[in-house]
Amino acid sequence: MARVLVVDDDPALRRVLSLGLGARGHTVFGAADGRRALLVVATAAVDVVVLDLGLPDIDGLEICARLRESGDLPVVVLSADASEARKVAALDGGADDYVTKPFGMDELDARLRLAARHFEHRSVSGDALRLAVGELVVDVERHAVTVGGTPVELTPREFDLLGFLARHAGKVLTHRMILAEVWGPAYVGEAHYLRVYVHRLRRAIGDESGTFLRTVPGVGYALASGEDAEGRGPAISG
């Protein structure tokens, strides 16, 4: 099970999460503010962070950004704000998932386990270990991506999304297909997750125009393949 850091200024909620997640096999650390959270991450072996955005000292979105800068540690936001704008801001800021209060302990546990699994380097069975689509190369075995030979830094979830698209280059993949594969069946209705991550991917691989990673309105997305990729692939500027 995972080593979970719970960051929330409510001691009662931290205790509830410590008991509930502990009963499900997790090891739980607690932090009441952002500074303490960053210290724990720097000094303890943590697998996943549960983060309240309304902290007394540092905004939760800034914590997300700092964690993303220092590594790929997955962050699951736990917030009373259920607005789509806040969810998208958190996801765009580096969070891997967003759970609204009140929440069910089993649901949170499932999302934490999924986030922790995506953080791990997984072995690949039955899939090509190196996927080349035009100038884009996805090295599944080494968990690395290059565009025209230039390395591209991606989070584990971004890598999973790009890898799934690359394995099916030239085909239109529906929103539900992508969400079910990359996030899990419980996420097939969370289309805003996909919009945020596609935007991140395009920015990372130099395809802001969306000519290589195409949007198929009302359906899903497709990565150009073969001759279709010629002349319109991604380009990382040095």
C-alpha positions as MATLAB code, in Angstrom:
seq = 'MARVLVVDDDPALRRVLSLGLGARGHTVFGAADGRRALLVVATAAVDVVVLDLGLPDIDGLEICARLRESGDLPVVVLSADASEARKVAALDGGADDYVTKPFGMDELDARLRLAARHFEHRSVSGDALRLAVGELVVDVERHAVTVGGTPVELTPREFDLLGFLARHAGKVLTHRMILAEVWGPAYVGEAHYLRVYVHRLRRAIGDESGTFLRTVPGVGYALASGEDAEGRGPAISG';
ca = [
       0.000    0.000    0.000;
       0.980    3.648   -0.292;
       2.697    6.116    2.012;
       0.254    9.022    2.013;
       0.863   12.610    3.100;
      -2.371   14.382    4.114;
      -2.055   18.168    3.950;
      -4.999   19.929    5.611;
      -5.304   22.535    8.349;
      -8.297   20.744    9.910;
      -6.944   18.382   12.605;
     -10.236   16.466   12.780;
     -10.111   15.698    9.053;
      -6.460   14.674    9.273;
      -7.384   12.262   12.063;
     -10.318   10.835   10.096;
      -8.114   10.302    7.057;
      -5.329    8.801    9.161;
      -7.728    6.289   10.694;
      -9.661    5.554    7.493;
      -6.676    5.214    5.177;
      -4.639    3.458    7.846;
      -7.384    0.843    8.192;
      -7.040    0.242    4.442;
      -3.355   -0.516    4.732;
      -1.796    2.874    3.991;
       0.849    4.620    6.075;
      -0.358    8.168    6.711;
       1.663   11.297    7.482;
       0.051   14.629    8.333;
       0.844   18.298    7.725;
      -1.229   21.310    8.778;
       0.266   23.788    6.312;
       2.236   24.085    3.110;
       5.661   24.608    4.648;
       5.364   21.495    6.768;
       4.126   19.551    3.743;
       7.167   20.497    1.665;
       9.449   19.536    4.558;
       7.826   16.112    4.893;
       8.097   15.484    1.144;
      11.777   16.439    1.247;
      12.626   14.222    4.217;
      10.238   11.256    4.115;
       9.474    8.563    1.554;
       6.030    9.624    0.319;
       4.124    7.915   -2.525;
       1.172   10.278   -2.919;
      -0.049   13.586   -1.463;
      -3.642   14.395   -0.472;
      -3.825   18.180   -0.584;
      -6.387   20.723    0.572;
      -6.097   23.889   -1.532;
      -7.115   26.258    1.288;
      -3.991   26.212    3.437;
      -3.168   28.960    5.973;
       0.289   29.838    4.663;
       0.786   28.779    1.019;
      -1.921   28.422   -1.610;
      -2.513   24.804   -2.527;
      -1.977   25.507   -6.212;
       1.489   26.815   -5.413;
       2.206   23.612   -3.483;
       1.156   21.628   -6.571;
       3.511   23.669   -8.720;
       6.435   23.208   -6.312;
       5.886   19.460   -6.103;
       5.719   19.238   -9.885;
       8.978   21.197  -10.211;
      10.779   18.871   -7.805;
       9.516   15.606   -9.295;
       6.531   13.565  -10.400;
       5.027   12.831   -6.985;
       1.285   12.388   -7.577;
      -1.075   14.879   -5.930;
      -4.755   14.244   -5.219;
      -6.561   17.467   -4.356;
      -9.243   17.269   -1.671;
     -11.419   20.389   -1.761;
     -14.874   21.692   -0.852;
     -14.881   23.719   -4.086;
     -16.659   21.626   -6.726;
     -16.550   24.235   -9.511;
     -15.151   23.068  -12.838;
     -12.942   26.168  -13.041;
     -11.225   25.270   -9.758;
     -10.819   21.645  -10.825;
      -9.246   22.624  -14.129;
      -6.960   25.148  -12.407;
      -5.752   22.440  -10.022;
      -5.192   19.920  -12.802;
      -3.434   22.479  -14.960;
      -1.329   23.408  -11.945;
       0.009   19.889  -11.574;
      -2.592   17.883   -9.618;
      -3.280   14.356  -10.829;
      -6.804   14.083   -9.443;
      -9.471   16.165   -7.707;
     -11.873   14.857   -5.060;
     -14.597   17.074   -3.610;
     -15.740   17.193    0.026;
     -17.760   15.435    1.334;
     -16.249   12.243   -0.005;
     -16.405    8.502    0.555;
     -13.344    6.851    2.082;
     -13.519    3.949   -0.377;
     -13.591    6.358   -3.330;
     -10.601    8.295   -1.988;
      -8.738    5.060   -1.337;
      -9.360    3.905   -4.922;
      -8.151    7.184   -6.363;
      -5.033    7.166   -4.197;
      -4.152    3.651   -5.277;
      -4.644    4.587   -8.917;
      -2.477    7.710   -8.559;
       0.266    5.697   -6.849;
       0.188    3.060   -9.601;
       0.610    5.702  -12.275;
       3.627    7.028  -10.401;
       5.433    3.713  -10.639;
       7.412    2.661  -13.678;
       5.322   -0.182  -14.949;
       6.501   -3.169  -16.933;
       4.964   -3.437  -20.375;
       3.450   -6.648  -21.700;
       2.380   -7.139  -25.278;
       3.076   -3.543  -26.358;
       5.944   -2.133  -28.395;
       8.706   -0.806  -26.140;
       9.602    2.016  -28.536;
       6.925    3.944  -30.416;
       7.970    6.302  -33.222;
       5.451    8.691  -34.791;
       7.221   11.122  -37.106;
       9.723   13.097  -35.010;
       8.076   11.889  -31.797;
       9.590    8.859  -30.032;
       8.014    7.294  -26.945;
      10.425    4.904  -25.222;
       8.130    2.867  -22.998;
      10.876    0.778  -21.420;
      12.896    3.823  -20.321;
       9.819    5.970  -19.694;
      11.262    8.695  -21.919;
       9.983   10.905  -24.740;
      11.924   12.812  -27.382;
      10.895   15.103  -30.239;
      13.517   15.366  -32.978;
      16.037   13.961  -30.512;
      15.247   16.558  -27.832;
      14.083   15.109  -24.481;
      10.593   16.078  -23.318;
       9.734   16.128  -19.616;
       6.304   14.644  -18.847;
       4.485   13.597  -15.701;
       3.601    9.894  -15.385;
      -0.019   10.570  -16.345;
       0.996   12.693  -19.333;
       3.330    9.901  -20.414;
       0.533    7.334  -20.138;
      -1.780    9.505  -22.215;
       0.806   10.126  -24.928;
       1.784    6.461  -24.978;
      -1.831    5.377  -25.466;
      -2.289    7.866  -28.302;
       1.010    6.795  -29.908;
       0.094    3.101  -29.766;
      -3.014    3.968  -31.762;
      -1.536    6.699  -33.976;
      -3.705    7.521  -36.958;
      -6.887    6.354  -35.197;
      -9.563    8.483  -33.573;
      -9.908    7.604  -29.889;
     -13.077    8.685  -28.109;
     -13.051   10.603  -24.844;
     -14.463    7.571  -23.010;
     -11.858    5.214  -24.477;
      -8.985    7.450  -23.412;
     -10.342    8.189  -19.945;
     -11.075    4.528  -19.247;
      -7.575    3.461  -20.347;
      -5.505    6.230  -18.760;
      -7.547    7.111  -15.654;
      -9.796    4.080  -15.182;
     -13.475    3.227  -15.775;
     -14.648    5.478  -12.929;
     -13.427    8.533  -14.851;
     -15.213    8.152  -18.183;
     -17.366   11.216  -17.472;
     -14.478   13.520  -16.521;
     -13.869   15.093  -19.932;
     -12.313   18.224  -18.410;
      -9.384   16.084  -17.197;
      -8.678   15.177  -20.777;
      -8.838   18.762  -22.076;
      -6.302   19.871  -19.493;
      -3.866   17.045  -20.176;
      -4.106   17.347  -23.959;
      -3.309   21.056  -23.590;
      -0.276   20.167  -21.454;
       0.924   17.565  -23.939;
       0.653   19.916  -26.896;
       2.636   22.542  -25.046;
       5.281   20.009  -23.992;
       5.849   18.573  -27.482;
       5.637   21.894  -29.334;
       2.242   21.310  -30.940;
       0.239   24.263  -29.601;
      -1.666   24.487  -32.894;
      -3.020   20.965  -32.458;
      -2.084   19.847  -35.961;
      -0.223   16.738  -34.739;
      -2.374   15.829  -31.735;
      -5.726   16.586  -33.368;
      -9.051   17.315  -31.726;
     -12.006   15.557  -33.312;
     -14.904   17.779  -32.157;
     -17.502   15.956  -30.109;
     -15.637   12.649  -30.411;
     -12.101   12.614  -29.045;
      -8.485   12.911  -30.185;
      -6.113   11.413  -32.743;
      -2.338   11.456  -33.116;
      -1.172   11.845  -36.718;
       0.546    8.775  -38.145;
       2.821    7.835  -41.030;
       2.598   10.210  -43.980;
       0.009   12.286  -42.124;
       2.703   13.282  -39.628;
       5.054   14.606  -42.301;
       5.336   18.359  -42.261;
       3.065   18.883  -39.293;
       4.687   17.005  -36.451;
       5.745   18.552  -33.146;
       8.840   20.707  -32.974;
      10.776   21.531  -29.800;
      12.756   24.733  -30.189;
      16.154   24.787  -28.562;
];
